[in-house]
């Protein structure tokens, strides 16, 4: 039989592991026999039994020779890629909001069976809104990942107004693709997704909340069967090896070889769809198996209410009302949950009032929503604790699905809904969102920067805003009759046109009560008439997103009560009119295309927040424009302006960093600085609390995947001795990226002698002079990185040791992930004394370190008596991943420890 080199390694590794396990079992048996035979003595118990000891010695010699022989095989640690089986994934807790009643568990089990069946590729689940389809789909995802049924499980929201690009972004993220570039077409994105899927074996894609007319899977890049990988009927080494790697038994291997060209391998892609309408699944999406999700049975509905309100439901003065509420909610989990949370700590009279409300249902009529369910949600809304909370909830409904918390902040501040300062307002926003989530009126989103709202609750909220003349929402093909009625339209406080299919805008929108107007349109040809804003004297918030405007409508200068102006993701020309909006507090131009920030904006004296994030074409910020905004609390220039002047002078064309000294109230700053030498020595922000500051060129501009609020990326090509700003940032940063580090040999000693007390993530790359990350003074225990969770070191060609010296018990005690690549002088990762402190270490990756000999070193111990016993090396017990690649000198994990428990004692070295 012939093998390719890779096939041979795979084959040897498969043989090596069972042999290793057999020898481990033999060694354990030998140890047990030795302990038992040690009790056996001869000569009346005066000496040990020589025959037994000889037999044990002989067996031990044979076993040790077999171990030496096995360790000498190249597929242990000397392979270019050495793998240890990954430990079982931690069992994730059930999805928050999923109720494990029999009716739900039954559907869950049937869906899981269908996913493992070969007869169906597309599976559907349908039920009326509020039935718990999304929660059940999330539980399917959790179980599929826990049981390792698929290599990858991806879930994406479709919703009523399906946006293919957004869906593709979610799918791409789930498949581990890099972030899709801005401006990429759906066709190009589909090709990337398709190519990614071809490289995988088994994938589950969950598409949640599909509406008519459905979506095109091919357009998204989802092919149920990828291009076949054919194995021709020849006897080449490569093809034999491929059969070996793809076969789990001798019979499968024979079938592969004999089958020849008739055998084709496809990547298996399963699709799970959820929808309100079973016809959408079977007719439009061609699902092969559909599972209905029905109402809860009465007993289940009663149990759900009791889980929320507790034993109060059994009290004599509440019990009858509780029974009526359960019956009136009709077995709909969402209705029961919202009612129960609204009544949880209420008095009996309020329970009776709730019953009367449900028995006197609203006249509002929604397709697929019963009147009493509408009343249940309306009741929950009406019992919110404050008018501010109610107003915030209604404002959220205009913002649709997966909306940014930052946008809610901008709108709320502009309307005067939240606290005075931006920082206080943000804290208030988080508090209000938390309360709305507790009432089940908002739900969590996978992105911590966003929130979401259930479709059913969204529909009811939109109805309430329209009924009360609070807000008017136009989206997709939904154009309410109130929009066409000029007299009725005048009464609304808020109007939102989001991806709506309106033919055009009126010449003037007369609305004397209007305080908020949102327009987000994908149609680049949509024009705003010059006098459109003429009759909006009370307008406070204006958001025009995704617009193409050579100049702003002339009537915009009449909006003297405007506090928030958002012109995001737009192509902008002349925007000088903004300078006339004297009461403007928030100006957001994020992700927009324009060359120059107008000098006239320097006339604004009230702004608290200026967002110029990702304005990649912005080349000019005139001098003293930023300095004039002395009340600015938050400034966002991430991945935007780079043309800072080094010094202030009469001939300067651009802003200088020295202008930022005038911003005494600044608490949030995101900025890119091309060179550390451009930073004025006396630049300091006393009130700075959150920042994303990139110093040096060519930094990758991405948000932290960990959600860090204080990020510093530093390319150090000059001393920081007299740079107070950088010193302060190094002390406060949570996520620190270091590069080059000219003249730095010891990172901690020379950059922050306090040991980076707040740092949770440290990345050091391409720093040829660095010899130690930290080297403590001899004999003095040092406390360094007490909060550090992630350590990444790459291309540190002169690094000798990561940690050297003695440290306090709290040092590195929270470290979870350590990765080291291309550090050729390093011989070990850490000493055994450090290893004892790494009780939370979950992942170790060591790659291309040519002199790495062992992971844990004993050299720093004062005597042989101090060498750590196996039971003391606790860090291995929580280890989930150990990756060792291209380490030619690695001989063991720890030379002195013959038995090191790894992966909770499921693997031994």
TAVEN-V74541 format. One line per field, one symbol per residue. ss: DSSP state (2 for helix, 1 for strand, 0 for the rest). burial: 1 if it has 16 or more other C-alpha atoms within 10 Angstrom, else 0. A space follows every 50 residues. Layout:
ss->???
burial->???
//
This chain:
ss->00002222222222222222222222222222222220001100001102 22222222222222222222200000000011100000000000000000 02222222222222220000011111000000222222222222220000 01111110000002222222222200000000000222222222222200 01111111110000002222000010001100000022222222220002 22222222222201100111111110022222220000111100000222 22222222222222022222222222220000222222222220000222 22222222200000010010222222222222000022222222222200 00112222222222200000022222222222222222000010000001 11002222222222222000111111010022220222200001111111 00000000000000011111000000000000000000001111100111 10022222000001110000111102222200000111000010011022 22200000111000000001100000000000011100000000100000 00000122222200000111111002220000000000011111100000 00000000011111100000000222222222001111100000012222 20000000001111100000011110000001000000011111000000 11110010000000001111100000000112222000000011111000 00010110000002220002220222220011111000000100000000 010000100
burial->00100011111010011001001100100100010000000000000110 01000100010010001001100011111001100010000000101110 00010011001101100000111111111111111111111111100011 01111111111101101111111010000100000100111111001101 01111111111101100011111101000011100011111111100000 00100110010010011111111111110111001010111111110001 11011101100110000110111111111111111111111111000101 11011011001100000010111111111110110000110111111111 11101011111111101100010011011001101110111111000001 11111111011111110011111110001001000000111111111111 10000001111111111111100000011011111111111111111110 01101111111111111111110010111111111111111111111110 11011111111111110111111111111111111111111111110100 00011111110111111111111111111100111001111111110010 00000001011111111001001111001111111111111001111110 10001111111111111111111111000001111111111111111111 11111110101111111111111111111111111111111111011111 11111111000000001100011111111111111111011111011001 111000011
//
